[in-house]
Structure formats: C-alpha cells, structure tokens
Amino acid sequence: MMQFEKIVERIERVASESAVVIFSKSSCCMCHAIQRLFCGMGVNPTVHDLDLDPWGEDMEKALMLHLSTPNPVPVVFIGGQLIGAMDRVMASHINGSLVPLLKQAGALWL
C-alpha cells in the first residue's frame, strides 16, 4: 500500500506543477488531439508521457483505478484538480465550463 501512496503522491505533485497537465502516452492519438485542443485555445499544457516515465506504468494503473476506466490517458488536470479523460474535457469545452477553469488556473488570459 505504501508504494501505491507514493505513486498517488507523484501524480498529485506532477499534476500541480503547471496550470494544465496532461498525462499522456507518446503514441496515443487521443492524447495528441487533446494537446492540440489546448494549444488551439492558446494554452500551453505540460505533457507528462507515462510511457517515458520509469514510474509510468504504476501511475497509469493508479489513474485507471481513480477514474474507473481501462483507458486512463489522456487525463487532464487544471489548476491541480482532476478534470478527467477526453470525454470530460470535451464535454466541458462544449458546455462552456472549460474556459473559466483555464482562466481561474492562470492558463488562459483572454
């Protein structure tokens, strides 16, 4: 259990290092799509590729448990708060709640 707690701590630390953090995999097309969405909005997200992190596999398992999904990437944190996977981010974008979150986190100035 201690190992799991360390992994969750690592996720929380990485997620709070920047206004927008995307946990990703370098070969994931949906991860690239979500990055393009943020870049197109003028946001420069920090991308943490789990396949390039020595703890990445364990971090991915922890995210799967937390999100109750077999496909944990991409996972987006804004202002250190979990927003969710692609479906939650797109729903927030469509319903207009994404921009205020980005502004509140200091990721978007317009």
N, CA, C and O of each residue as an XYZ file, in Angstrom:
440
protein
N       0.831     -1.208      0.000
C       0.000      0.000      0.000
C       0.864      1.257      0.000
O       0.500      2.271     -0.595
N       1.995      1.183      0.662
C       2.892      2.334      0.713
C       3.329      2.730     -0.701
O       3.396      3.915     -1.025
N       3.623      1.741     -1.529
C       4.029      2.007     -2.905
C       2.917      2.770     -3.638
O       3.188      3.743     -4.342
N       1.660      2.322     -3.470
C       0.529      2.972     -4.124
C       0.415      4.426     -3.661
O       0.163      5.318     -4.470
N       0.600      4.662     -2.370
C       0.524      6.027     -1.843
C       1.605      6.909     -2.448
O       1.357      8.080     -2.738
N       2.802      6.362     -2.642
C       3.883      7.122     -3.270
C       3.548      7.456     -4.711
O       3.862      8.544     -5.194
N       2.917      6.531     -5.389
C       2.540      6.753     -6.790
C       1.481      7.847     -6.877
O       1.563      8.726     -7.734
N       0.490      7.795     -5.994
C      -0.552      8.824     -5.973
C       0.068     10.182     -5.641
O      -0.297     11.193     -6.241
N       0.999     10.211     -4.694
C       1.706     11.458     -4.365
C       2.428     12.012     -5.587
O       2.407     13.216     -5.840
N       3.067     11.122     -6.341
C       3.799     11.546     -7.549
C       2.828     12.142     -8.577
O       3.114     13.173     -9.186
N       1.688     11.487     -8.760
C       0.676     12.007     -9.694
C       0.233     13.394     -9.246
O       0.167     14.317    -10.057
N      -0.071     13.545     -7.962
C      -0.529     14.840     -7.444
C       0.541     15.905     -7.590
O       0.231     17.051     -7.915
N       1.802     15.543     -7.355
C       2.894     16.512     -7.476
C       3.053     16.966     -8.931
O       3.146     18.162     -9.206
N       3.082     16.009     -9.853
C       3.207     16.352    -11.273
C       2.006     17.181    -11.726
O       2.158     18.152    -12.467
N       0.808     16.791    -11.275
C      -0.422     17.472    -11.693
C      -0.487     18.909    -11.209
O      -1.182     19.731    -11.806
N       0.230     19.224    -10.133
C       0.159     20.586     -9.592
C       1.337     21.461    -10.010
O       1.429     22.614     -9.588
N       2.240     20.928    -10.835
C       3.429     21.685    -11.243
C       3.133     22.773    -12.271
O       3.892     23.734    -12.391
N       2.043     22.630    -13.007
C       1.684     23.592    -14.048
C       0.180     23.829    -14.020
O      -0.571     23.065    -13.414
N      -0.245     24.898    -14.682
C      -1.675     25.219    -14.719
C      -2.481     24.114    -15.399
O      -3.579     23.781    -14.951
N      -1.941     23.544    -16.479
C      -2.612     22.453    -17.192
C      -1.609     21.327    -17.386
O      -0.538     21.524    -17.961
N      -1.967     20.151    -16.902
C      -1.108     18.974    -17.045
C      -1.921     17.869    -17.700
O      -3.035     17.556    -17.280
N      -1.337     17.290    -18.738
C      -1.964     16.162    -19.417
C      -1.089     14.938    -19.199
O       0.079     14.925    -19.588
N      -1.656     13.909    -18.577
C      -0.971     12.617    -18.508
C      -1.296     11.911    -19.812
O      -2.462     11.759    -20.177
N      -0.259     11.484    -20.505
C      -0.377     11.076    -21.886
C       0.496      9.855    -22.145
O       1.199      9.370    -21.259
N       0.431      9.377    -23.374
C       1.398      8.408    -23.899
C       1.839      8.954    -25.244
O       1.028      9.483    -26.004
N       3.110      8.828    -25.531
C       3.657      9.451    -26.741
C       3.036      8.894    -28.021
O       3.041      9.577    -29.045
N       2.504      7.674    -27.989
C       1.935      7.066    -29.189
C       0.407      7.155    -29.256
O      -0.201      6.582    -30.160
N      -0.215      7.859    -28.319
C      -1.678      7.908    -28.216
C      -2.251      9.050    -29.063
O      -1.951     10.218    -28.818
N      -3.077      8.707    -30.056
C      -3.636      9.738    -30.942
C      -4.629     10.633    -30.201
O      -4.700     11.826    -30.496
N      -5.396     10.101    -29.251
C      -6.331     10.925    -28.487
C      -5.577     11.913    -27.594
O      -6.043     13.025    -27.350
N      -4.415     11.494    -27.117
C      -3.577     12.380    -26.307
C      -3.096     13.553    -27.146
O      -3.089     14.695    -26.687
N      -2.697     13.265    -28.370
C      -2.257     14.343    -29.269
C      -3.421     15.269    -29.608
O      -3.238     16.481    -29.725
N      -4.617     14.703    -29.765
C      -5.799     15.519    -30.083
C      -6.123     16.478    -28.940
O      -6.449     17.640    -29.184
N      -6.039     16.007    -27.706
C      -6.359     16.876    -26.565
C      -5.294     17.962    -26.420
O      -5.605     19.092    -26.046
N      -4.041     17.621    -26.716
C      -2.969     18.628    -26.688
C      -3.245     19.707    -27.724
O      -3.067     20.895    -27.453
N      -3.678     19.296    -28.904
C      -3.982     20.254    -29.976
C      -5.156     21.150    -29.593
O      -5.160     22.338    -29.914
N      -6.144     20.593    -28.914
C      -7.280     21.391    -28.446
C      -6.781     22.529    -27.555
O      -7.134     23.688    -27.770
N      -5.960     22.196    -26.555
C      -5.468     23.219    -25.640
C      -4.567     24.220    -26.362
O      -4.691     25.427    -26.153
N      -3.671     23.735    -27.201
C      -2.783     24.640    -27.939
C      -3.586     25.569    -28.843
O      -3.247     26.744    -28.982
N      -4.651     25.050    -29.458
C      -5.522     25.858    -30.304
C      -6.256     26.941    -29.538
O      -6.669     27.949    -30.111
N      -6.417     26.727    -28.230
C      -7.072     27.726    -27.372
C      -6.061     28.729    -26.826
O      -6.436     29.669    -26.125
N      -4.788     28.536    -27.142
C      -3.754     29.428    -26.627
C      -3.189     28.988    -25.284
O      -2.531     29.771    -24.599
N      -3.441     27.742    -24.908
C      -2.951     27.189    -23.647
C      -1.758     26.290    -23.952
O      -1.780     25.513    -24.907
N      -0.722     26.405    -23.136
C       0.463     25.577    -23.318
C       0.514     24.533    -22.201
O       1.098     24.789    -21.148
N      -0.091     23.358    -22.418
C      -0.142     22.363    -21.353
C       1.212     21.686    -21.135
O       2.023     21.579    -22.055
N       1.438     21.238    -19.920
C       2.583     20.373    -19.642
C       2.121     18.953    -19.915
O       1.108     18.502    -19.380
N       2.870     18.258    -20.751
C       2.509     16.892    -21.120
C       3.458     15.937    -20.416
O       4.676     16.035    -20.564
N       2.895     15.019    -19.656
C       3.687     14.019    -18.937
C       3.422     12.668    -19.593
O       2.390     12.041    -19.354
N       4.368     12.228    -20.423
C       4.218     10.959    -21.134
C       4.540      9.799    -20.199
O       5.685      9.616    -19.787
N       3.521      9.028    -19.874
C       3.690      7.920    -18.936
C       4.607      6.829    -19.483
O       5.287      6.147    -18.716
N       4.629      6.661    -20.803
C       5.490      5.626    -21.378
C       6.972      6.013    -21.336
O       7.833      5.180    -21.620
N       7.277      7.255    -20.990
C       8.668      7.706    -20.887
C       9.098      7.890    -19.429
O      10.238      8.270    -19.159
N       8.188      7.621    -18.492
C       8.457      7.780    -17.057
C       8.721      6.395    -16.459
O       7.952      5.466    -16.705
N       9.800      6.241    -15.674
C      10.065      4.939    -15.066
C       8.915      4.462    -14.158
O       8.730      3.259    -13.978
N       8.154      5.391    -13.595
C       7.007      5.046    -12.752
C       5.707      5.041    -13.559
O       4.628      4.836    -13.002
N       5.810      5.266    -14.855
C       4.640      5.478    -15.693
C       3.611      4.372    -15.661
O       2.412      4.646    -15.610
N       4.056      3.121    -15.691
C       3.111      2.008    -15.699
C       2.294      1.986    -14.401
O       1.080      1.779    -14.425
N       2.970      2.200    -13.279
C       2.263      2.242    -11.995
C       1.349      3.458    -11.915
O       0.249      3.376    -11.367
N       1.802      4.587    -12.461
C       0.967      5.790    -12.463
C      -0.282      5.556    -13.309
O      -1.378      5.981    -12.945
N      -0.108      4.879    -14.437
C      -1.243      4.576    -15.308
C      -2.254      3.689    -14.584
O      -3.461      3.910    -14.690
N      -1.772      2.694    -13.854
C      -2.680      1.813    -13.092
C      -3.434      2.600    -12.022
O      -4.629      2.388    -11.814
N      -2.736      3.501    -11.349
C      -3.395      4.319    -10.322
C      -4.462      5.215    -10.937
O      -5.538      5.382    -10.363
N      -4.172      5.790    -12.097
C      -5.163      6.626    -12.786
C      -6.361      5.787    -13.232
O      -7.502      6.243    -13.160
N      -6.098      4.549    -13.697
C      -7.196      3.663    -14.101
C      -8.119      3.388    -12.918
O      -9.341      3.421    -13.059
N      -7.532      3.116    -11.750
C      -8.341      2.869    -10.550
C      -9.135      4.103    -10.162
O     -10.316      4.013     -9.826
N      -8.483      5.254    -10.210
C      -9.132      6.503     -9.793
C     -10.286      6.889    -10.713
O     -11.325      7.370    -10.262
N     -10.083      6.670    -12.007
C     -11.097      7.058    -12.995
C     -12.073      5.934    -13.325
O     -13.060      6.148    -14.028
N     -11.792      4.733    -12.812
C     -12.620      3.550    -13.112
C     -12.780      3.348    -14.613
O     -13.889      3.185    -15.122
N     -11.645      3.363    -15.310
C     -11.667      3.190    -16.753
C     -10.469      2.355    -17.188
O      -9.400      2.446    -16.584
N     -10.635      1.540    -18.231
C      -9.493      0.768    -18.727
C      -8.534      1.611    -19.584
O      -7.413      1.185    -19.862
N      -8.973      2.796    -19.999
C      -8.151      3.675    -20.836
C      -7.913      4.993    -20.111
O      -8.690      5.934    -20.269
N      -6.845      5.070    -19.318
C      -6.664      6.242    -18.468
C      -6.065      7.464    -19.148
O      -6.056      8.543    -18.555
N      -5.570      7.332    -20.358
C      -4.976      8.503    -20.996
C      -5.775      8.886    -22.224
O      -6.308      8.016    -22.912
N      -5.865     10.169    -22.507
C      -5.295     11.280    -21.762
C      -6.119     11.605    -20.508
O      -7.339     11.443    -20.485
N      -5.424     12.061    -19.484
C      -6.069     12.546    -18.268
C      -5.592     13.974    -18.051
O      -4.394     14.253    -18.098
N      -6.543     14.878    -17.813
C      -6.223     16.299    -17.708
C      -6.468     16.801    -16.289
O      -7.498     16.528    -15.674
N      -5.481     17.546    -15.793
C      -5.601     18.269    -14.531
C      -5.470     19.755    -14.852
O      -4.582     20.153    -15.606
N      -6.345     20.567    -14.287
C      -6.275     22.019    -14.455
C      -6.221     22.631    -13.058
O      -7.087     22.381    -12.220
N      -5.197     23.430    -12.828
C      -5.017     24.020    -11.506
C      -4.847     22.968    -10.424
O      -5.261     23.174     -9.284
N      -4.242     21.846    -10.773
C      -4.021     20.765     -9.828
C      -5.233     19.901     -9.563
O      -5.144     18.928     -8.813
N      -6.372     20.236    -10.166
C      -7.616     19.489     -9.962
C      -7.883     18.564    -11.147
O      -7.731     18.953    -12.305
N      -8.279     17.349    -10.837
C      -8.601     16.394    -11.890
C      -9.839     16.851    -12.649
O     -10.892     17.087    -12.056
N      -9.705     16.972    -13.957
C     -10.856     17.260    -14.821
C     -11.390     15.943    -15.365
O     -12.598     15.704    -15.367
N     -10.488     15.100    -15.823
C     -10.890     13.782    -16.295
C     -10.247     13.420    -17.607
O      -9.258     14.013    -18.039
N     -10.845     12.424    -18.225
C     -10.350     11.921    -19.501
C     -10.932     12.750    -20.652
O     -11.591     13.765    -20.430
N     -10.683     12.308    -21.851
C     -11.074     13.023    -23.069
C     -12.556     13.403    -23.071
O     -12.906     14.526    -23.435
N     -13.430     12.473    -22.668
C     -14.870     12.750    -22.724
C     -15.265     13.903    -21.801
O     -16.096     14.733    -22.168
N     -14.675     13.956    -20.609
C     -14.995     15.034    -19.661
C     -14.457     16.374    -20.146
O     -15.115     17.404    -19.997
N     -13.264     16.359    -20.722
C     -12.671     17.597    -21.231
C     -13.499     18.136    -22.389
O     -13.786     19.331    -22.448
N     -13.881     17.260    -23.306
C     -14.687     17.698    -24.453
C     -16.060     18.193    -24.014
O     -16.557     19.184    -24.548
N     -16.677     17.519    -23.050
C     -17.979     17.965    -22.540
C     -17.847     19.342    -21.897
O     -18.712     20.199    -22.075
N     -16.764     19.554    -21.150
C     -16.531     20.869    -20.517
C     -16.298     21.944    -21.569
O     -16.748     23.080    -21.420
N     -15.595     21.579    -22.628
C     -15.343     22.527    -23.710
C     -16.658     22.910    -24.397
O     -16.911     24.084    -24.665
N     -17.482     21.912    -24.675
C     -18.748     22.148    -25.382
C     -19.728     22.941    -24.519
O     -20.422     23.822    -25.027
N     -19.792     22.637    -23.210
C     -20.780     23.332    -22.373
C     -20.279     24.677    -21.843
O     -20.997     25.368    -21.120
N     -19.050     25.046    -22.204
C     -18.540     26.367    -21.852
C     -17.863     26.474    -20.492
O     -17.475     27.570    -20.089
N     -17.713     25.372    -19.780
C     -17.105     25.444    -18.449
C     -15.577     25.310    -18.473
O     -14.923     25.544    -17.456
N     -15.006     24.938    -19.618
C     -13.555     24.741    -19.695
C     -12.794     26.063    -19.624
O     -11.811     26.168    -18.890
N     -13.234     27.070    -20.374
C     -12.533     28.359    -20.407
C     -12.455     29.009    -19.029
O     -11.379     29.470    -18.648
N     -13.554     29.068    -18.260
C     -13.428     29.636    -16.914
C     -12.438     28.881    -16.019
O     -11.732     29.497    -15.220
N     -12.385     27.550    -16.152
C     -11.413     26.766    -15.379
C      -9.986     27.140    -15.765
O      -9.113     27.275    -14.908
N      -9.763     27.305    -17.055
C      -8.433     27.668    -17.548
C      -8.034     29.061    -17.077
O      -6.885     29.292    -16.702
N      -8.997     29.995    -17.099
C      -8.722     31.353    -16.627
C      -8.416     31.354    -15.133
O      -7.484     32.022    -14.686
N      -9.197     30.610    -14.369
C      -9.008     30.543    -12.924
C      -7.639     29.954    -12.574
O      -7.028     30.356    -11.583
N      -7.158     29.013    -13.374
C      -5.859     28.374    -13.125
C      -4.694     29.237    -13.638
O      -3.530     28.930    -13.380
N      -5.015     30.310    -14.358
C      -3.967     31.168    -14.909
C      -3.366     30.646    -16.186
O      -2.271     31.055    -16.571
N      -4.074     29.734    -16.859
C      -3.573     29.155    -18.098
C      -4.041     29.926    -19.319
O      -3.485     29.772    -20.406
N      -5.056     30.750    -19.144
C      -5.669     31.481    -20.245
C      -5.965     32.893    -19.777
O      -6.517     33.102    -18.697
N      -5.594     33.851    -20.595
C      -5.732     35.263    -20.175
C      -6.871     35.982    -20.862
O      -7.290     37.044    -20.402
N      -7.385     35.435    -21.951
C      -8.412     36.141    -22.733
C      -9.776     36.054    -22.088
O     -10.746     36.595    -22.620
